Amino acid sequence: METRLELARRLRALITVLPGPAGGTTATVKDNIDVAGVPTTAGSASFATGPAEADADVVRSLREAGFALVGKNNLAEFAMGATGRNAAFGDCLNAWDPARIAGGSSSGSAVAVAAGLSDVSLGTDTGGSGRIPASVNGVVGVRPTLGRVSLRGVLPVSPSFDTVTPMARDVRTAAAVLAALDGGGSGPVDALLGSGVLPRIGVAGGFFAVGVEPGVAEVVRAAVEVFRGLGAQVVPVEVPSAAQAQARMLDVMYPEAAAVHAARLRDAPESIDPDVRRRLLLGLEVPPARTAAAREWLIGFRARVDAVFTEVDVVLTPTIPVDVPLREGVDLAASTREIARFTYAWSAYGGPSLSVPGGRHPASGMPVGVQLSAAPWREDVLLGAAAAFEGARGPLR
């Protein structure tokens, strides 16, 4: 019997090449993004709204650029979860080892790219939902500057932090997707990849060095040496208040998510997976004054991080601090908090951030992502640094 992977490869061979710069490059999208004529499930059995009437702006942009849309991808319910768990449609499995988590919430999008089911995919990223699955599946996932890419036709999690995340197996292809999505504002792909001048790399200590598992730290140290070998200026930096960013961001994110699903929480709470429902209900417990205080704190945090980027162009950290967790025998809530620690700070900041494969874990052989982040609207610096690193590192083996 033909396997799903064999079927996918056979169908790819039948795709008609479309006009446009992408020339028929195959694409999939996370199932919280509208595709005309296809239901948007948001990974939930409770989300029965019928077929979408129109393409989301990002889907229309993909089509206009010549990408061939071949499917939609599973996700954590309502895009809330970092492990790939989904009680309604089944868990996503890691493309390298099905015994390990696929990451989330854009789990299916990363797996589709890593497994060769599509050349590129669109995920979304609120607190790390694109970068985390990109890291654990060994692909590139780019969180653009907040507001750079349209969210029309994308089911929100938290409008204050939501972005659409291009995913691909290499940096240049991910840049091509981003160039298609932002309406031409970035110019051609080469413009997004920067000038070729190596940026100043800040290696983050403090919070970003605490609790990093030794095998992950080894890969990150090797990545730093790659940048040194390329001739980049590498210096240590501290990101002020990064340890508080996740909690402050959640004081905004949870109430916004609860508002998105208020009617469902009121009328049919039993239709929502209990773990997701518990997280949504947390949003009802946050006093408005605490949310207002968190928003004020975030303004100050962004100013403090802006100051870091006057000293360096790119900050380097692990994407997640641990080896890819196993699916069974772990506390999913605790695992989610642990693997999202380093992505939330950059979501709170609002500038572009990406995960690029750094190497393989010396013990497990699983992919280890290196997270690179830059000042708002400096995707050219960020992608240029990632492309230079990728070229020097070579493919994962």
N, C-alpha and C positions, 0 to 999 in steps of 0.2 A: 504494500500500500504506500502511496506517495505521502511523504512526511509534509508537515506544514512548511518547513524550510524549503524543501524541493518544490512545493507548489508555488511559494512566493518567488523563487528564482525563475520558474517557468513563466509566471505571469509577468515578471519584469521584462523578459525577453519579448513579450508581445506588446509592450507599451509603445505607442506612437510618439516619435520625437516631436515636441511642440516648439513653435517659434519662440524666440526670446533667448536671452543670454544663458539661461540654465540648460537649454537644449534637451529637455526631457529628463533631467535629473529627478529621481523618484523622491517623493516626500510623504511623510505621514504627520498627523497632528494629534495632539492630546485631546481627549474627548470632553474637554470643557471649552473647546473652541468650535464655533458654529461652522458647519459645512452645509450649504444649501441642499435640501432634500434628504438629509440624514439626521436622525435624532442626536441630540447632545445629551448624553446620560450623566455627565459629571461623575461617573463612577458610582452612581447611586441607584438602587432599585426604586427609590422614591421619586426619581426625577423623570417622570413620564410626561414630557411636554409636546411630543410629536416632532416631526421633522422640522429642522430649522428652515426659516423662510429665505434666508440670504446667507451668503458667505460672510464670515468675519473679515474685517479689513485685511488682516494678515494673510488669510487664505486667498483673498482676491489678489493681493500683491504677489503671492507665490505663483498663482496661475498666470498673471500678466508677465512674470519674469520667465515663464516657460517650464516651471517645475511641474512634474506629473504627480498629482495627488493620488495615492494608491491605498490609503486606509487611515483609520483612526486608532488611537492607542489607549489602553487601559491606564488607570491612575488611582491614587488613593481617593476615597470618597470625598467629594467636594474639594479635591486638591488639598486635603488636610491630613498630612502624614508623611513621614520621611523614610519609611521602611519598604514600601511597595505592597503593604497589606491591603486587601480589598475583600470584604465579606460578601459583597453582592455578586461580583463577576470572577472571583478567584484572585489569588495573589499573583503578582508579577514575579518571575524568576530571574535571577541574575544571569546575564549572558555568558559569564565565565564559569559560574558554579551555581547550579540551581539550589544547592543547600544553603546559599547565602542570600541576604536581602538584595533586592534590585534598587533600593533607594527610592525616594519619592519626594514630592508626590508625582513627578513626571516620569514614573518608573517605566511605563510602556514605551515612551518616546526614546529614552536612552537605550533600552533593550533592543528596540527595532533597529536602531543605527548600529549598535555593537554586533548584532547577530546578522547584519546584512540584509534585513528585510526591507529597508529603505536607505537611500543615500543620505538623506537628511531628515530631521524631524523638528517640529515645534513643540516645546513644552511650555510651562509657565514657571515662574519663580517668585515667591513671596518672601519666604525666609530662608530659602536654599533649595527649593523644590526642583530646580533645574540643575544646579551645580552638584548636589549630592548624588543623584543617580548618574550623572555624567562621570563623576569620580569613580564610583564603585563598579561601573561598567566599562571604564577605559575609553571614554569618548570626550570630545570637547563640548562644553556647555557654556554659553555666553549669556550672562544677565546684562542687558544694556542699561544705560543711564535711565533712571526713572523718568518716564514721559517721552522717551525717544520713539517708541513704537506704539501704534494705536492698540487700544484694548477693546474697541467696539466689536461686539460679537463674542467676547470672552467672558465666561461666567466669573464674577469676581470672588476672591477670597477676602482681600482687604484692599480696597482701592488706593489707600495711602502708600502701598508698597508693591502692588502687583506689577509684574512685567511678563512679556513673552520671551522665551528663551530658545534661540537657534541651537540645534545640536547637529554635530557631524563628526566624522572620523578624523578630520584634520582641520587646522585653524583656517586655512584659506577657504575651504568650503563653508565653514561656519560664517566667515566674513561675507561670503557671497550671499548667504541667506539673509544676514543682517542688512546688507546693502539693498536687497529686494524689499525688505520689510519697512524701512524707514522712509519710503517715498522718494528715494534719490537724494535725500539730504546729506548722506555721507559721501556721495560721489561714487566713482568706480571702486572695485574691490581693492585695487592697489592703494587708493587713498586711505581706505580703512586699515590697511596693513602698515601705514606709517611711512616715514622717510628712510628707514633702514638704519638710522642712527640709534645705537643701543641706549636705552634709557638708564637712568639711575635707579637701581634696585634697592629697596628697603626691605630687609629681612626682619619681620616683626618678632619681637620677644615679648616678655611679660605674659599677659593673658594667652597669647597665641603659642606660647611654649609650654604652658602648664598642661599636664596630663596627656601629652603626645606619646603614643605608644612607640617603643624603640624602633621597630621596623619602619613605621611611617617617618619617624625623624631621620632615619638613615636615607630614605629616598629623597626627602626634602633637602638634606645636606648635600646630596649628590646634585640635585637641581641647582642649588646655589653655586656649586663649583662649575656647572655647565655655563652659567652666566658669567662667572669670573673668566672662564676659558674663552668666552666670546669677546672679552675686553670690557664688559660692563662694569661700571662703578657699583660696588656692593657695600652697603653700610647697614649697621643695625638701627632699627627704629622702634619706638614705642607708639602704640595707638591709644591715646588717652581715653579712659572710660569704656573701653571695648567690653570689659567684663560685665558692665551694666546694660549693654545695648539690647540683649535679647529680652530681658524682663521688661524694659521700658517699651520696646516695640510691641510686646504682647499685650500691654495695657491699651494699645491702640488697635492692634490687629484683632484680638478676640471680640471686643464689642462690635467692630465692623463686620466680622464674619457672622456673628449672631444676628445682626440687623439684616444681612443678606438672606438668611434662612428663617427669619422671625415667624412667618406664616406657617412654615412646615414644623417648626418647633412647637407652635401653639396647637395646630390642628392634627398633626400626625407624627408625633415625636417617635413613636415605635417604629416608623419606617426608616429611621436613620440608624446606622450601626452604633451600638452603645458607646464605643470608644470615641467616635466622632461626635456623637450627641453630647457626651460629657465635656468635650473641649468647647463645643459651641455654647453650652450652658455657662461655662466659665465667663463668657463675654457678658452675660446678664448680671454677673456679680461685681463687675468693675464699676465703681462709682464714676459718674461723669467728671468729677473733679480730678480723679486720678488719671483719667485719660487726658484731660486738659494739661495736667502737670507733665505727663509723659511727652506730649507734643512739644511743650516748651523745652523740656530736657533735650529732645531730639534736635531742636534748632541749635542749641549750644554744642551738642555732640558733633554735628556736621561742621560747625565752625572750627572745632578742635581738630577734626580730621583734615579739613582744608589746609590747616597749618602744616600738617605732616607732608602734604603734597607740594609745599613750597620747597621742601628739602630733598624729596625723591619724586620720581615719576610713577613708579609702580611699587606696590607693597606685596611681598611674597609671604604666604602662609601655607600650611596644609589645608586642603579642602575639608577633610574630616580628620579628627585626631587619632583614630583607631583603625585597625584592620577591618575589612568588611565583615560585619557581624553575621552570625548564623541566623537562619530564620526560626529555628526551633530552639526551645530552651532558654530564650532570652526575654527579659521584660521589655516589651515593645515601647512602652511609654518612656522608660529610662533610656532605652537605646536611642529613641528619637531625640531626646534632649541632648544626649551626648554627641551624636553625629552632626547635629545642627549648630553646635556652639560657635563654630568659626564662620559660618555663612551668615548668621543673623546680623553680625556687626556691620557687614558691608551692605546688606539690605537696608538697615537703618540709616546708613550714610547716604545712599541713593546714587552713587557713582557706578560706573560699569565694573563688573567683576566676572571672572571666568574660572572654570576648572579645566586644566589641560593635563593629560596623562603624564605623570612624572617618572613612572617606572613601575616595577612589580615588587610587591612586598617580599622581603627576603625569606620569610618563613612559609607563607601561604601561597605565594605566586599570584595573588590577586592584584588588580590595578590599584595604584595609589595616585590620587589627584593632587596637583599643585594648584593652589588658588592664587591668582594674580588680580589685583584691584588697582584702579586708577581714579583720578579726579573726574567729576562729571563732564561728559561730552568728549573725553579723551579716549574713545575707543580705538583711535589710530595708534596711540602709544601702547595701549594694552594689547591689542591684537598683534602689533608689530613685535613686541617683546615675546609673546606666546609663539609666534611663528618662528622667530629666531631660535628660541629654546627647542621647539619641536624639531627643527631641521638639524640641530646639533645632537639632540638626544637620539634621534632615529626612532623607528617603530617599536612598539611593545612586542616582545617575543616570549 
